[in-house]
Amino acid sequence: MGKMKGAEILIECLKKEGVKHIFGYPGGVILDIFDLLY
């Protein structure tokens, strides 16, 4: 596996911790995270 983006690392950590819900404002830098969620 190659290098992971920060958004990918964050999502993996949230999954491992069992997080079911997250809240945020769409737009800007967070778009990469929303792309990985859906």
C-alpha positions as CSV (number, residue, x, y, z in Angstrom):
1,M,0.0,0.0,0.0
2,G,1.3,3.5,-0.9
3,K,1.2,6.7,1.0
4,M,-2.1,7.6,2.6
5,K,-3.7,11.0,2.6
6,G,-4.5,12.7,5.9
7,A,-8.3,12.2,5.2
8,E,-7.7,8.4,4.7
9,I,-5.8,8.2,8.0
10,L,-8.5,10.1,9.9
11,I,-11.3,7.9,8.5
12,E,-9.4,4.7,9.4
13,C,-8.8,5.9,13.0
14,L,-12.5,6.8,13.4
15,K,-13.5,3.3,12.1
16,K,-11.1,1.6,14.5
17,E,-12.5,3.7,17.4
18,G,-16.1,2.7,16.5
19,V,-17.2,6.2,15.8
20,K,-20.7,6.1,14.3
21,H,-21.5,9.8,13.8
22,I,-19.4,12.9,12.9
23,F,-20.4,16.5,12.5
24,G,-18.9,19.2,10.4
25,Y,-19.4,22.0,7.9
26,P,-18.9,20.9,4.2
27,G,-16.5,22.9,2.2
28,G,-12.8,23.7,1.8
29,V,-10.3,21.3,3.2
30,I,-12.9,18.9,4.7
31,L,-14.2,17.9,1.2
32,D,-11.6,15.0,1.0
33,I,-13.0,13.5,4.2
34,F,-16.6,13.8,2.9
35,D,-15.5,12.2,-0.4
36,L,-14.2,9.1,1.5
37,L,-17.4,8.8,3.6
38,Y,-19.7,8.5,0.6
